[in-house]
């Protein structure tokens, strides 16, 4: 068995005691030779002196190392046994040697009991008792009884030393068992324990250190802990030890650090150090090391999740706000924020599904990354909103970047079997000397972004303080619109459309109005643009569509004069792009019980030309449904005759701007005449809007316009007025 340090030190101490006693006893024997022996025999002093010197010399040998060898320990037993016959011989030769024999043997037995087993002590004692029994009658001249008594007493001494040896051996076994249990428990623990002396050298290490650091415990003993630390941690570690030494005995300090592990990797550990330097039984700092690598990895993963957008891998809103706060309060000013929002992203989700929306966002994120610097912070704030934090920008750089971003996002993106074209609205805000809040700067960028959306989208705007008022007004308008939709504050009025020859009412155009609780009845120019900008136009337009179809069904049920009446409903740009438009139209017709030909949907030229390919798909889907289609405000856009020929359009509505002077302006007459001819050539009906005078009516009728609409024939009216008009008068006189 391997001898531990404690046992080796004990053996070394006892061997030195035994060597010292042997030297003293031998020296006493030398004195006896010099004083009591005959002159002729005093030459024995020479070997006696040599023996004393040798025994004194072996006192200084490195016994703590020597006794670790089992072979050397067996040689020590030979030394003890070898001294017994020498003492018997001295007791026989010296006249009074038998008296010196007893104390010398007792010392020999005591030192043997301190080291060896009870069996060895008994064997040595039997030899000593035998020698004593020989010396007493032969040299001391004692009779048999005295010899027996003295020998028995000597036997008692032997027995006592054997009992002492057994007790010591039992205590040693119990100590070793306790130490083994402690070692086993420490080895079973994932924590590694080190004992470091006042000299900062490692005195002890548990076996767990091999699993943690890849080093055997004995390889660490005698080394400095600093050899395991990274260079940047040495000085803090020294300060940590200094602080620990200043603590009272038994007090602890805790810190996290890194140690050199196997294969050159760093092992992150939790260090719990307790000051036991002043404890005489320990005289060391006891350090418990716990591997926290798994915990750190989990913390880093959780932190990554907390600060990273899972879809794009970009920083999320939380991390962006943190970096923004640091930038605004830091020395690197000014700071510029670009807030980016995709226009009409909801339509992609509604039309193609959320997985396609996620794919679109991922593609957009990749494009944005190509245009930012490594030092910039590009983050996804949520949904379709992104933000860029930038420093050290020259004047105009942010605007130039915004222009590049708008262009790159406009490039078509392939999603499945379709090419999607997106647009981007960007708000730009730069910090000033008065800005001390990242939230304020982000809010300014948000105001600028909404200004870009109000300006028509697909562009950017730079923050101006005057934006605050307009945005607050818009925000209040949005709240009012949402409240109006929820509480049914909107109403539909209907304007007649008549046959230009007979003045018979052939259809009505549904026009939405808002019964505002504070401002009264509001026309569409007060709220349609706002509803379009904030996305409320889709639910509002859907409500108008359902209400108009239901009202036409009620008129037909109430009056035979409404049997052939049709209803026209305007579609906004967002409605036209809405993926559920065809389904909404079909549902409105089914709920009202109307045939699809009773409904005419009006779309402006600009809506058609914005994305002609998508417009064609939508128009053909509506045509397959059976509804009629009209181009509203014809002549104000940029439509191409080739495109017009491809579109399944039934009606062309001539804008009021060309009707106002049609009775006096030759150019307007020529234009209206051309449109009338175009309608006849393409088999499309024509409707003139905004007719207010008899002269206009007469001119348009002469030019061959099919239908007319305007104040001359009737202003927008409520359903009861239209019903009365249908029942009372079938035609309207000029």
N, C-alpha and C positions, 0 to 999 in steps of 0.2 A: 504493500500500500504506500501511496505517496504521503510523505510527512508534510503537514502544513507548517506554516511559519511559526505559529504559536508553539507547537510541540517541539519544533527544532530549536527554538530559543530556550525552551524549558530544558531540553536535554543538554544544550551547550552550557547553560548555567549550572546544572547539576554536575556535569563532567568537570567543570572548572573548580567547583567546590570539592569534588572528590580528589582532584589533582592537588589542590591546595592542602587538604587534610593529609593526603599521602606524603606530601613534601614535609609537612610539619612533623608527622609521626616519624618519618625517616630521619629528620634532623634531630629529633629527641633521642632516637636510637644512636645517632652519631655521637651525641653528647655522652650518652651512656658508655659507648666504646672508649671515648677519650678519657673518661674519669674513672671507670670501674674496671676496665679490662687490663690485663697484664700488658706490660710494655711490649712484649714480643708479639702480642695479638693486635696491637693498635694499627697495624697496616690496613686493617679492615676499614679504617676511616676513608681511605681513598675511594673504594667502590661506593661507600655510603654517601660521600660528598657528591660523587658523580650521579648517583641515583636522585639525590635531592635536587641537583641542578637540572637533571632531565625532567623531573616531575614539575619543577617550577617553570621550565621552558614550555612544556606542553600546555601550560595554562593559557598561553597566548595564541594557540592554534585556532583557525576558523571553524570552531566546532559546529556552529549553526549550519555550515555547509557539509562538514564531514559526516555528521550523524544522520544526514538524509539518506546515506547509503546503508542498506541492510547489512551488507558485508562488514562495514566499519562498526556497526553496532554489535555484531557477533564478536569482533575483535575486542571490543570493550569488555564483554563478559569474560573473555580470556584474561584480560588485565586484572579484573576483580578476583577471579579464581587463582591467578598466579600470585597474588599477594598473600594468600592464605598460607601456603607452605613456607614462604619467607618469614612470616610472623611466628609460625611454629618453630622454625629453625632458630630464629633469634631468641625465642623464649627458652629453647633448650640449651643454647650456647651460653647465654648471659646468666650469671648467677641469680639475678633477680628478674630475669626476663619473663617469668610466668606472671608476674604482677603487671607488667606493661602489656601483656598479651590481651587481657580482658578489655581495657579501654580501646585499644587499637582495633580489636575485632568488632566491638560495638559500633565504632565509627564506620568501619567497613560495611557492616550490615545496614546501618542507617542510610549511607549513601547509595547502597545497592537497592534498598527498598524504595528510594525516591525515583529509581529509573526502571528497574526490572520487575519481572512478574513475581508473584508470591512463590511459585515453584522454584524459580532461580534463587530467591532469598532463602527458602527452606534448605535447598541443596547447599548453599554457601554456609548456612547456619549449622547444618549437620557436620560439615567439615570443621567449622570453628569449635563446636561442642566436642567433637572427637579429639581435636588437638588439645583442648583444655583438659579433657579427661586424661590425656597422656601426660601432660605437663604437671598436673597437680600431685600425683603420687611419686612421680619420678624426680621432679625438681624441687617441689615445695615440701615433699615429705609428708603430705597429709594422709590420714588413714582413710579407709574405704568410705566411712559414713560422711566425713567432711567432703571428700571428693564427690560423693553422690549429690550432696546438698548444693555444693557450688556449681556442679555440672547442671543440676536441675534448674537452678536460677539462671544459668546461662541459656538453658533451653527456653525459659520463659521470655528472655530477651529476644531470642530467635523467633518465638511465636508472635510476640508483639510486633516485631519488624515485619513478619509475614502478613499479619493482619493489616498493618499500615500499608504495606504494598498492595494488598487486595483492595483496601478502601481507596487508595490513590488510583488504582487501575479502574475501579468502578466509577469514580468521579471523572476520570479521563474518558471513559466510554460514554458516560452520560453527556459530558461536554461535547464530545465528538458527534453524538447522536443529535444533540440540539443544534450544533453547527450544521450538520448534514441536513436536518429539517429546514433550517433557515436557508441554506444554500439551494435546496430543492425548491423551496417556495419562491426564492428569488429567481431561480433559473426558469421556473414555470411562468413567472410573471413576464409580461411583455416589456416591462420597464427594466432599464439597465441602471445599476447602482454603482457609483464610483465613490471612493474615499480619497480625498486629496489633502495632503499634509500642509503645514504652514509654509513649507518650501515650494508649494505649488506643484509638487510631484504627485503622480497618481500612485497611491499605496495599495489600492484594492479595486477590483472590478469583477462584477458578477458575470456568469457565463452568458447572460442575455446580451451582453455587449457584442458578442460574435455575430448574432443574428442581425443586430441593428447596424453595426459598423463594419462587419466583416473582419474583425480583428480578434485574436485570442486574448482572453483576459491577461495572461502572463505577459503578452507582448506590450500591453499598455502600462504595466507596473513599471514605475521609474521614469515614465515620460511625463511631459507637461501637456496639460489639456489644450494649450494654445496651438500645439502641433496639429490638432484636428480641426481647428477653426479656420474659416476663410480670413484673408488678410484684413478685410474691413471690420471683422468682428473681434480682433485681438484686443484692441484698446478698450472697446466697451466691456469685454469680458474682464479685463484687469480692473476696471472701475467697479464692475459688479462684485468681484471678489473683495475689493476694498470696502465697499458698502456692507457686504455680508460680514466681514470681520468686525465691523463696528457695531453689529447687532449683538444683543445679549445672548448668552448660551441657550441653545434650543430654538432660537428664532430663525425664520425662513424667509427667503426671497424667491420670487418666481420671475422667469423671463423666457421668451422664445428665441431660439437661435438656430444655426445650421452647423452641422458637423460633416466632416469628410467621410463618406460612406464607401461601400464596395464599388469597384469599377469607376472610381473618381466622381461618383454622383454625390450630390449633397442630400443629407438627411435632415429634415426639419424636425426639431425636437422641442418639447416643453421641458424646461429646466426648473426643478424644484431643489434649491440648495438650502441646507440647514447647518448652522454654525455649531459644531461640537469641538472646536479647537481647544477650548479650555476644559473639556471633560477629560480627566486623566485616563479613562478607559478607552477613549476613542482618539482624541487629539487629531481630529481631521474634520474637514468639511465634507459632509455626506451629500452627494448629488444624485438625484433620481432623474433619469432621462426617459422621456416617453416619446415614442415616434408619433408625430402628428401629421405625417405626410398625407395619409388618407383623408384626415379631417381638413387639411389645408386644400387638398385637391377638391373636396366637396364644397368648401367655402368659395374657392375660386370659381367652381362651376356654378354655384348659386349666384355669386356676384356677376358672373358672365350672363346668366339668365336674367338677373335683375336689371342689367344695364345694356342688354343686346336685344335687338329685334329678331325674333325667331325666324321670320320669313326671309329677310334680306341679309341678316348677319351684320347690319349696321348698328351703331349706337341707337338706343331708343330715347324716348322723351326724357326719362329720368337722368340719363347720363348727359344728354345734350344740355339740360337745364343746369346740371352741375358744372360742366365745362363753361357754359355761358356766364354763370355767376363768377367763376374764377377769372374769366377773361375780362369781364367788366370792371372788377375790382383790382385787377393786376396792372402791371406797369406797361404792358404792350397795348397801348391804345392808339387810335380808336379801334373799335371792334365793329364789324359789319355782319349783319344777319340777313340771309336770303330765305324767305319762307315760300315754299313751292306747293301748289295744290293742283292736282289733275282736274281738268274740267269734265264734268259729267261722267265721272268714274262709276257712279251708281248704275248708269245705263249698261255698262259692260257686265257688271255683276247680275243685273236683272235679265240681260239678254243671253249671255253665254255661261252664266253660273259663276260661283265663287272660286272654283279652281282656276278658271280662265282669268278671273280677276287677280288671283295670286300670281299667276304666271306673268301677267301684264306688269304687276308691281315689281316683280323680280327683274324683268327686262328693263324697266324704267330705272331701277336702282343701278343696274350695270352701266347704263348709259350715263347716268349722273356721275358715277365714280370716275369715268374717263376725263371729266372736265374739272375736277378739284385737285388741289395740291395735297401732298402728304401731310402738310401741317394743318390743313383745314379739317374741320369736324363736319362730316356729312351724316345726318341722322334721319331715321324715319320716325316721325312723331306719332304716327298712328293713321290707320285708314289709308287714304291717298295723299297724305300730307308729309312733306319732307322739309328739312331745314339744313342750311349750310352756315357754319360759323367760320369767319375769316378774319385774319389780322394783316397788317402791313399792306393794305391796298392803296394803290394810287387812285386819284380822282378819276372816275369813269370806268375803273376796272370792274366794279360790281355790275354796272349796266351792261358792259360788254359781255361779261360772263352770262348774265341773264338772257341776252339775245342769243348766245350760242346754245344755251339750254333749251330755250323755246324752239329753236330750229331743230335740234337733235331729237326732241320729243315728238315733233311733228312728223318725223320719218315713220312710214308705215311699220307696224309690228304684226308679225304672222302669229295668229292664235288659232291652232287647229287648221281649218280649211279657209279661214277668213283673214283678210288684212284689216287691221284696226288702226285708225289714225287718231292720235290723242293730241290734246292741246294742254298748255300749262299756263297757269297764272302765278306770277311771282311778285312778292312784295319785298322791297329792300329798305333796310333801316340801318343807319350808322350811329354809333354812340357819340354823345357830345360830352362836354366837360361836366354838365349837370346830371348826366345819367349815372346812377349808382345801383341800378337794379337790372338784372338780366330779364326779369319778367316784363319790365317796362319796355326794354328794347325789343323783346319778342312780340309784345303787344303792338308796338309801332309797326313792325314788319307785317303783322296780321292785318292792321288797318290798310297798309299799302297793298297787300295782296287782294283784299276785297275791293279796293279802288281799281285794281287791274281787272277784276272780274266785271265790275260795273262798266268799265270802259270797253267791254266787248270780249274779254278773255283773250287767251292766246297771246299774252304779252306780259309786261312788267310795269310796276309803278314804284317810284321812290317816295318814301314817307315824307309827308308835309304836315305840320301841325293842324292845318285847316281840315285835314281828313277826319279828325276826331268828331267834329260836329255832324258831318254828313253820314258817317258810319253810325253814330248814335241814332240819327233820324231813321236810317235804314233798318237798324236793329229794332227800333220801336215799330216800324212798319211791318217787319216780319212778325213780331209778336201779335200785332193787330190782325194780320192776315190769318195766322194760325187760329186766333180766337174767333175770327169771322167764319172760317171753315167749320170749326167745331160747333159754333152756335147758329149756323145756317143764316148768316147775315147777307148772303149773296142772293141775287135774283136774276132771272133771265127775261129780257125784253126781246121783242120780235119785230123786225122791220120787213114790210112786204116787198116782194119782188114780183113785178107785173110783166105781162106780155105787152110788148111795145105797140102792137097793132090794136089789140082788143082791150087793153088795160085790165085784163083779168089777173087776179092774184094767183100766181102759180106756185109760189113758195115763199117762205119767210126765213130770214137770217137770224139766228140766235145770237144775241149780244148780252154779255154779262154785265151786271151792275152791282155795286156794293152799297148796301144800306148801312153806312158807317154810323155807329151809335153817337159819335161826336160831330162828325163833319157832314152827315146827311148822305144823300144819294151821290155816289162817285162813279164817274165814267171810267172806262178801261185804261185811259191814259194816266190815271192816278195810281194804278196798282199793278197792271199787267207786267210792266218791265221789272218791278221788284219781285213779283211772283216768279217770273222767268229766271231772275238772277239767283234766287235762293232755293229753287227747286220745287216751290209750292204750286207752280203752274200745272204740274202733272195731275195732282189730285183735284185742283180746281177745274182744269179742262175736262177731266173725267166726269166730274159732277155736272158740268154744263151739258156734256154729251148725253148723259143719262136723262137729265131733266128735259132736254129738248125732244128726245125721242118719246119720252112718256107724255109730254104735252101734246105732241102731234097725235099720239094715239087717243088722247082724251078728246081733242077737237074732232077727230074722225068719228068717234063714238057719239058725240053730242050733236054734230051738224052734218047733214048730207052734203053741204056746200064744200066741206073739207075733204071730200073723198079723194080727190086727186092732188091734194096739197102735199108739198114736200118741205123739208126743213134743211137749212144749210148751217153747218157748224164749223167754226174756224179751229184749225189746229195750230198750236204754238210750235216753235222749233224743238223744244224739249219733248213735247208730246210726240212729235213726228219721229224723234230719235228713240223714244221709249220702246223697249222690246215687247211690251205687252199691249201695244196699241191695237193690233188687229183683234186680239182676244177681247179687249175692252169694248171695241165697236160691236163685235158679234154679240157680246153679253148684253149691251144696251139695247140692241135691236130685238133680241130674244125676250128680254124682260118686258119691253113695250109691245111685243107682238107685231112688229112692223116688218114689211118686206124690205130688203136692203136697198132697193132702188128709191125708196122714200127719203133716203139720207144722202146729202151731198157734203163732202168734206172739202174745206177750202184750205189750200196751202199756198204760201207766198213763193215768188220766184227765188228769192235769196235762200230760202230753206232748201229748195230743190238743188240749187247749184252748189251748195256747200259740200255735199258729198253725193254726186250724181249717181254713182254706182249703187250706194245703199238706198238712195231715194227711189231708184227704179225697182229694187226688190220690194220695198215697202208698198209702193203704189200698185204693183202687180198683185201683191198679196191682198190689198184692199179691193182691187178690181175683181179678184177671184171670189171675194166675199159677196160682191154684187152691188156695192155702194157706188155712187157717182163721185167724180173727183173734179175739183175746180182749181184753177190757178188764180189766186187773188192778187190784186195790185199789179196786173200785167202791164209791162212797159217800164216799170221802175227798177227792175233788176237787170241782170246780165245774161238772160237766157239765150240759148242758141237754138235756131230753128231746127237744126239737126237733132238736138236733144228733145225738143218739143215734139217732134214727129215720133220719137221712140217711146214717149211717155203715154200711158193709158189715161189721158185727160179728156173729160167730157165738156168742160165749160172753161171759157176764158173771161175773166172779169177785168174790165178796163178801169184803171185807176181814176179817181175823181180829178186828179190834176190835169188830165187830158179832156175831161168833160166840161170843166169850168168855162172855158173859152171856145168850146167847139162851135158855137153859133157865130163867132166873130173872128176866130183865128184860123187862117187857111192851113197852117202847119198842123194844128190839132185835127182839123177836118181830114187832112191827108193821112195822118197817123191812124185815126179811128177807122177810116175807110180801108186802110191796109189791114188792120186787125180784123175787120168784118170779112174781108176777102180771105184772110188766112183761116178764119174760123170755118168759112164755107168750104175751103179747099181741104181742110183736115177733118171736116165733118164734126166740128165742135160748135156748141152754142156760145153766143157772146152775151155778156151782161155789162151794161154801163152803170157805174156807181156814181152817186152824188148828183143826180138830176134834180134841179131845183126850179127850173123855169120851163115855160111852154116852148120857148125858142130852142132850148137845148133838146127837149123831147122831140120836137119836130125834126130837127137836124139829124139826130141819132136814128130816128125812125126812117128817114129818107136814106141814110147810109146803110140800112139793112141790119142794124143791131137787133138781136132777138128779144132781149129782156132788159128792163130798166129797174133802177133802185135809187131812191132818194126822197127828200122831203116833199117833192112834188106829189108823190104817190102815198106817202105816209111816213111819219116819224116812228122810231122804235116805240112799241106799245106793249102793255102787259097782256097776258093771255085772254082776259075778258074783253079787252078792246078789239083784239084780233078776231075773237069769236063773233063779236057783234058786227064787225066789218064783213066777215064772211056771210053771216046770216042776213044782214040788212041790205047790203049793196054788193053786187057781184062785180061791178066795175067802178072805177073812180074817175070822175070827170076831171079834165084839166083845169 
